[in-house]
Amino acid sequence: MQKINNKILLESIKFAEGEFLPLQFIEKQELIEEIVQKFDTLNNAQAEKIKLSDIEIDDDTLLHFDEPTEIIQEDISPQVSEKTISNWQETTTIDELNNSISGCMLCKFGETRTNIVFGDGNPNAEIMIIGEAPGKNEDQSGIPFVGDAGKLLDKILEAIHLSRQDVYIANVVKCRPPGNKTPTEVDFIPCLPYLKKQIELISPKIILTLGAVPLLALFGKGYQITKVRGQELKYNGITVIPTFHPAYLLRNPNAKRDVWEDVQKLEKIYQNIKSK
Ligand code: URA
């Protein structure tokens, strides 16, 4: 970041909302505090302490910003816990992997979760869907996407003639972040190897990522959901179609048209694969 002042800070917040901190559920005040904290850690003489009460962000800001301002770098080295689970890397089936991480306490979300939300659907599916993190309903049931966003996801699948039996659904983060806070990179680093192992074991032909977090988790910074949605990306040779998160659609129904285009693309690719 070249210059830090209120204007750039505001853009950073907007960028954060649209890019890798979409913060669909987070209180805006919490978001602002988080960003300000990051500024504090920069210890940059130019950084001005922000009066939180002066800042207003509306929900649709991400749509108004084309060029993101670079966000503050964090130390994201993995936290190695004493309770690291020893044998999950050697597992050869989804059930084995699920069982082997059932006591995971690698991150602080383990302390507050009710259930680990590992994944759901068909372990032999050719389509894998990756969301962000479980919410309250998922935490209670242990099943991903069972709340309002999940109901919308079911409808989206139905519209392209698919059901949960045709896909495998997982999240980047397996335990509910308290307050449904959108996970940051720091939050998902301990959990990400589990997702990567799930992808390896499911071995899907197509992945549909929902929202900014799985995009960041699989591709790193530089892939903005608003810019790359609907494009065909590749992750380890697997076709990835990024689209908006259903929770975002619940708040921004106008984006449904985009998602409809994206999933139609997915359906076409899937039909092509099946016809071979
Ligand atoms: N949102 C997600 O990203 N995942 C869920 O399982 C539920 C809501």
Boltz pocket constraint, residues with backbone or C-beta under 6 A from the ligand:
constraints:
  - pocket:
      binder: B
      contacts: [[A, 117], [A, 131], [A, 132], [A, 133], [A, 134], [A, 135], [A, 138], [A, 143], [A, 144], [A, 145], [A, 146], [A, 147], [A, 149], [A, 150], [A, 171], [A, 210], [A, 247]]
      max_distance: 6.0
